[in-house]
Amino acid sequence: MQSGNPALKPSVFERINAPTWNELEASQAKPAVMTTSGTSIKTGILLAICVASALWAWNSFAPAVLNGSGAGFFPWLLACALGCTVLSLIMMFKPATSPYLAPIYAAAEGVVIATVSLVMVIQVSQRTGASQLTANTGMIFQAAALTFGIGGAALIAYASGIIRLGTTALKILSIAVGGIFVYGLALLLLNGFFGMNLPNLWTSASPLGIGFSVLVIGLASFTLVADYQMIDQLSRQGSPKYMEWYGAFAVTMTLIWLYIEILRLLSKLNRKD
């Protein structure tokens, strides 16, 4: 089984040093193992850290930005985004580090989502007028509410058996998410470094750009279901206890992706192209 989330790729689980059942029976040892309830608790902890960090970053940077006093948050955005990337790669290659690195990752992601939210509010306000700058922050709360709503709905749908992703569906999801990543990388390289003018559907508020955002939100939502499904399977297999933190990290990463894409869609709908 595989998930569209790169943190839950099959290659990651090859690095898990879980004992076999024969080894357990021979030693009569009963080590602590991963559970879905434990993963849920740790996901809540990471989300709480992320929200607290985001509130701190927002309170630190938003007053100056909303008063038109510059954008000093960009260094924080770049540093934390880079830090999140490095921490993610370390945890993917060494899942046993997740109990120590996942909370740091969540704190850094909080700064990222707060500063990204500020950027999108500024972009919308440049279209609607400076007088609407404060009013446009309302879409942040809308995006957060929709993110937790979709996250809860996906969990209920999976837990109740309404949605189950088979092998073929998971492969299609993985390919689609990979395609989105390749498209974003191509835009960064070709437009950013080579000066080409490829259509940027992430920023376009055209009908095609809005449709693209809806598609990406759908992919992120199904990735969340795939995350729940993989965590359930790992728990049934008796994976090591530290995998609860790793599973929580994977779900947190998907929820943050979902939040940013919902906020992006709302910003497009609020812009006047």
Beta strands, then each sheet from edge to edge (+ up, - down):
end
